[in-house]
Amino acid sequence: MHWLRRRFPLLLLGLLPALTWAQAWLPDRGTIGASFVHDDIENNDHFLPNGDELDVGHTRTFSDAITLAYSPSDRWLLSLGVPYVRSRYHGDHPHLGTNIDDGTYRGTFTDLRADLHFEAMENPFAFAPYVALIVPLHDYPTLGHAAPGRHLDERWIGFYAGKSLDRWLPRMYVQGQYDFAFVREVQNVSHNRSNAELEVGYFLNPKWSVRALGAWQRTHGGIDVPVPRTNRYYPNHDRLAAERYLQVGGGVAFEWSPGSSAYLVYKTAVSGANGHRLNNGFTLGVAYSFSTLR
């Protein structure tokens, strides 16, 4: 059994667009896990289509997600999760046609996410393809700086790949992820999406580990934003934005007992276009797992 499988039986970041911990190495058969993840996202600028930044007001978003997972075998993992999102906009340029940017916090559940992962191999490196389904739970607002989400059905196909570097660099590993999202068209505009992430981790000791993170996104299609209110895409411009970004960050994790872990991650954007700039993003997570076979 791979040492990474033992060290991280189930550490999920739930529904967030960030690297899950050690998802190239899936948990053992019969493992049940649960995670709680809190996000604190601060966006103080907007990326224009050419990558320039413009301050049109600030948004603060808090997200709390619970994810449940089960491993029916050593090679398969099923997970299900949903976030509760609270957002607020503060500035002098609220979106017209909505009251969501009035400076108050509003909260709602957004989209259900269901995943199916398969560990295809562990050697010479771990490789785990997966599929995911994103389904909005109800009609929530999508127009506005403080909109909690995009309310779009999505189908993801992707993979995780990871490799222990212990042979060359003791207690280190590297992991990458890529997925392609088939996103429901809006107003006959295609706006599918690619996401990729990279993680390099190091175990300080059996309980503590640190890692460096990178995240990239590119929209295939979509539209440039902002658009004037007279534009026919204005009601859906936030959903159709041809967003792209490059983010970097780091994190620390602590395992206080087998199957019980906590972690803290920080990320910030270094470049982007057609969307909010992530100025400061903090993620705090707690995960617990146990085996039903013991």
Buried (B, 14 or more C-beta within 10 A) or exposed (E): EBEBBEBBBBBBBBBBBBBBBBBBBBBBBBBBBBBBBBBEBBBBBBBBBEEEBEEEBBBBBBBBBBBBBBBEEBBBBEBBBBBBBBBBBBBEBBBEEBEBBEEEEBEBBBBBBBBEBBBEEBEEEBBBBBBBBBEBEEEBBBBBBBBBBBBBEBBBEBBBBBBBBEEEEEBBBBBBBBBBBEBBEBEEBBBBBBBBBBBBBBBEEEEEBEBBBBBBBBBEEBBBBBBEEEEEBBBBBBBBBBBBBEBBBBBBBEBEEEBBBBBEBBBEBEEBBBBBBBBBBBBEBBBBBBBEEE
